């Protein structure tokens, strides 16, 4: 990749990125713009995957709302992501947890990592 592209991408990176991994339960504080007002809305769920690199890195969070699974993909270095707070660490053995989409109830849980 060209050095010019690397410089532009480096300028778009956030200074500090919260450490989290696949399987963790996180709270994502996202900025929502409504008309001329701006507020922060919390989206809490399990991280299904992280993909990409540099300033293009994204992560997908899944939660169940009223018995329906809701997934949202966030750009990691977006200015619309205020902060990411880890609620609990998950014990998983794979990089992408796509199998959680087919599970309901207690089967859809990820075991907690004891440290």
ChimeraX attribute file (.defattr): number of C-alpha atoms within 10 A of each C-alpha:
attribute: neighborCount
match mode: 1-to-1
recipient: residues
	/A:1	5
	/A:2	6
	/A:3	8
	/A:4	9
	/A:5	9
	/A:6	12
	/A:7	10
	/A:8	11
	/A:9	13
	/A:10	13
	/A:11	10
	/A:12	14
	/A:13	16
	/A:14	12
	/A:15	8
	/A:16	8
	/A:17	11
	/A:18	10
	/A:19	8
	/A:20	18
	/A:21	20
	/A:22	22
	/A:23	27
	/A:24	23
	/A:25	24
	/A:26	22
	/A:27	20
	/A:28	20
	/A:29	18
	/A:30	19
	/A:31	16
	/A:32	14
	/A:33	11
	/A:34	8
	/A:35	6
	/A:36	5
	/A:37	7
	/A:38	10
	/A:39	10
	/A:40	14
	/A:41	14
	/A:42	15
	/A:43	16
	/A:44	19
	/A:45	22
	/A:46	28
	/A:47	25
	/A:48	25
	/A:49	19
	/A:50	20
	/A:51	13
	/A:52	11
	/A:53	9
	/A:54	13
	/A:55	18
	/A:56	14
	/A:57	14
	/A:58	17
	/A:59	17
	/A:60	19
	/A:61	24
	/A:62	21
	/A:63	17
	/A:64	15
	/A:65	8
	/A:66	7
	/A:67	9
	/A:68	9
	/A:69	14
	/A:70	13
	/A:71	17
	/A:72	13
	/A:73	14
	/A:74	17
	/A:75	17
	/A:76	25
	/A:77	19
	/A:78	16
	/A:79	13
	/A:80	15
	/A:81	17
	/A:82	14
	/A:83	17
	/A:84	19
	/A:85	14
	/A:86	18
	/A:87	14
	/A:88	17
	/A:89	20
	/A:90	20
	/A:91	15
	/A:92	16
	/A:93	9
	/A:94	11
	/A:95	13
	/A:96	16
	/A:97	16
	/A:98	11
	/A:99	9
	/A:100	16
	/A:101	13
	/A:102	9
	/A:103	12
	/A:104	13
	/A:105	8
	/A:106	7
	/A:107	9
	/A:108	14
	/A:109	13
	/A:110	17
	/A:111	13
	/A:112	14
	/A:113	12
	/A:114	8
	/A:115	4
